[in-house]
Amino acid sequence: MPKANPVDILIIGGGMITHDQLLPSLYHLQRLGKVGRISICALNARPLKDMAEAPSLREAFPGQSFHSIPDHETEDPDRFYPDLYKEALASLPPDQVVVVAVPDPLHDRMIRAALTHGQNVLCVKPLVQKCAQAFEIEQLAKSKELFVGIEYHKRFDRRALIARKDYFAGKFGEFKIGEARMIEPWQYRYSNFQNWFTKENADPFTYVGCHYVDQVYFITGLRPVAVSVRGIEGTFPNGNAAYLWSLGVVTFENGGILSLINGLGYPDEGAGSNDQGINLFCEGKNGAALIRHNDQFRGVIHSYTTNCGPGGTHYNFINPDYFKYVPWPGEGLKPVGYGYDSVEAILAAIEQVRTVDSPEARRNILDEIDRKGLIATPANSFINELVTEAARLSLAHEGKEYRIVYEPTPHVVE
Ligand SMILES: NC(=O)c1ccc[n+]([C@@H]2O[C@H](COP(=O)([O-])OP(=O)(O)OC[C@H]3O[C@@H](n4cnc5c(N)ncnc54)[C@H](O)[C@@H]3O)[C@@H](O)[C@H]2O)c1
């Protein structure tokens, strides 16, 4: 029996990804009648006030708002409430959706709390930082017939979907060697990142390199078997020590190798708000094949009369594919791109699960989503946790290679 009301959403985390992608996608689904009440819980009220007043959100979604926890209209904006999410979870009716969008080390405890309260979960990548945690989350969700999806939005970029279809059809032969890069803007160093993107919590490889490791797995189906990552350390403006650049080398089960460079340092003055792309060289029976995605310059250049572009720029490479607001026949603006598509697909998967009542029927749908492998779930994308775990160990040991073994159970070894 379909559930009568559209699903309620609790977003935990009111930072950049919530503002730039998650909330606008959910607002759009709300006005399409697919989402009910939206609440956002953050550590303190200040980012929630900023979000409620954000001009881009007001312009795109006139008349829409979210329930703020803590209340940004009455609470001290700088008082911290690290455990308030527990109360927010307790007040949610069962079988709704919790969106986990907090710094990486907090994902594990918040996902478990959400599942314990009978909620489905959409978590930003990386799900968790250790493979054992991913397996435990998978088991907990399975035992309650709840859905957990990881928001690897690059999977919904049409170029990745086309490459996956054609690779699986045998058109590229076999992946042999590749390179990828994602360098995020210099200005990130001045953001809230300073407070959590520190050496013990995060690094550029696990922050954004993971997207391209996942892309190789998504496109080719090959599992990683060895990881080595070297970092370059520096300090944020507030003095916190961090890995600001990284070089990773990932070997796949067929012997194929991917090198990745990542960092927080793309010039703010540069065209395109970051630098990103991937080249995969492949071998067929009778010749070579290539998959080359320029994910930064997607063929669109806009030069403005003022410096209104990202980072205060005039001249910009526009990415129409990830996330943009465009005019549409309805009110305000409509979000388009794979950032929206990914959230929409995860919400649609959850709706599929919610619309059946019997535990067996829910289990069948959950198994089918795992099997299909389009939406990342703990069961079908745990290679990412293995790579994250190995990468964090490697970084701490100056680039030493860590191997991934899949039998009898997947784990990382020296
Ligand atoms: N490309 C991507 O898929 C992508 C991009 C950006 C961020 N992310 C991921 O999203 C997550 C958040 O990143 P961000 O850029 O939004 O970070 P951010 O620093 O801008 O925001 C973090 C938010 O978490 C909130 N928070 C921290 N502790 C909390 C607590 N105890 N209770 C409630 N809220 C709490 C803070 O108030 C803040 O609003 C990270 O895991 C990051 O890796 C993914």
Residues whose N, C-alpha, C, O or C-beta is under 5 A from the ligand:
A	BS01	LIG	I12 G13 G14 G15 M16 I17 T18 C41 A42 L43 N44 P47 Y81 P82 Y85 A101 V102 P103 D104 V124 K125 P126 E151 N192 F193
